[in-house]
Amino acid sequence: MSQVGVHPRIARRHPDVCENDVVVAMRSMIRYKCRDTGEWLAVGTDAKSRLIGLVYIYDEDEDFFFVFHGMTPPSGKTLRELGLER
């Protein structure tokens, strides 16, 4: 099973989102896409059924996801980019 790393800045900037919320959201992604920059954008639900917006990089060789942005609710821009209009 893939490993998920979570940048500690997420909880500092968004105190309502803890590391476990991000890991659960990564494992229950609803939609995701790779941006031209190589980073990935996704939304998933946490254990509290909240929709969380995620930005991460994926190392295919190591099968490792590193999430460096996570917030709830996801921004309108994130939802539009993923085709999930409000």
Helices and strands as residue ranges (DSSP letters): E 3-6, H 9-13, H 19-27, E 29-34, E 40-45, E 51-59, E 64-71, H 76-81
